[in-house]
Amino acid sequence: MQAGSSAEITLTVTESDTAIALGSGDVPVLATPRIVALCEEATVAAVAGQLPDGSTSVGTRVECDHMKPSLVGETVSARATLVDIDARRLQFTVTVADAEGGAVAVAKVWRVIVERDRFLDR
């Protein structure tokens, strides 16, 4: 695994992705909690197949600025890039953009590598 690994995840906003559906607001636009989940999904994809056997990564921290609404039917893409590796700690930057390339959100996501079985036994 090396810094610079990246992945992009695309989402077409549906009613189930809205602030109304997720209980985070009363408007029919892409919910901030759904953006956070999309960012985490992109970070997982960025290191897929690169973790040691028997390991996985778990999220530990997210900082997210949600700057622009996205309506139902619009498409957004989250691109995660691994920017720092400190032992088991991974740090990513994530940009979420609309179909025209406009900034929807930016985030920093931290994950830690754990032994899957040991983690589940806790």
N, C-alpha and C positions, 0 to 999 in steps of 0.2 A: 504494500500500500504506500502511496506517495502523495504528497501535496500536489494539487493540480487535478486530481481525479474529479470528474464531474458527471452529472446526469441531468436530464431534463424530463419533467413530467408535465403532461398537458391535461387540462380539465375543461370540459364544456359545462358551464354553470347550469344546474338544474334547480328546481324548486327545493329539493332536499338539501342543497348547499347554502340556502339563504339564511340570513340572520333570523328571520321569522321561524324557520324550521328548526334551527339550532338553539333558539331561545336567547340569542345574544343581541336582539334588537327587534324593531317592528317594521323594518323595511325589506322589500323583496330583492335584496342584492347579496352578492357573495359575502358570507359571514367571515369575520376575522378568525374565529376558531377553525373554520374550514381552510383558510389560507395557511394557518399554522400547521395543520395536518398535511397539507399539500407540500409545504416546505420540508417537513420531516420525512415525508415519502421520498422526496427528491434526494435528501441526504442518505437515506438507506440505499437508494439505487446507485448513488455515487461510489459507494464502497462495496457493492454487491460482488461476491466472488473473491474479495480481497482479504477478508478476515481469516484469522487462523481457524483450522478445523475445530468444530465444537463451540465456536464463539459466535456472538452476535453483538450488536450495539444497541444501547438504550439511550433515549433522550434524557438529558439532565437540565437543560436550560434553553430558552428561546427568547430572543429579543426581536420584536417585529414592529415595523412601522407600516401600517395599512393606509395608503395615501389616496386611493381612487376607487370608486365603486365599480362593480362589474355586474351587469344585469343578467337575468336568466337568458340563456341562449348564447351568451358571449363565451369566448374561449380565452383562457389564460394559461401561461406556461411558467413553471417554476424551474429555474436552473440553479442547482447546488454545486458548489465547488469546495473541495476540501482544502483549507488554507493553512492548517496547522495540526501537527501531530506531536503530542507530548505524552510519551509512554502509552497509556491506554486511552488518553483523552483526545478527542477529535473535535476540531472547530471548523465550521462551514460558513460560507456566506451564501445567501440565497437571494436571487432576484426573481420577482414575479412580474411578468409583463403581459399586456393584452396582445391581441392579434396584430395590432399596428406597431408593436414594440414600445408602447407607452408604459411607464412604470406604474404598477398597481401596488406593489409592496416590496420592501427589502427586509431581510432578516439575517440574524446571526444565530446559528444553532450549534449547541454543544452536545456531543454524545460520548459515551464511554464504552469501551470494549469489555465485555464480560463473558465468562464461561457460561454457556446457556444452561446446562444442567445444574450447576452450582447456584446460579441466579434463581432458577425456578424452585430449588429446594429451600430457599430462604423463606 
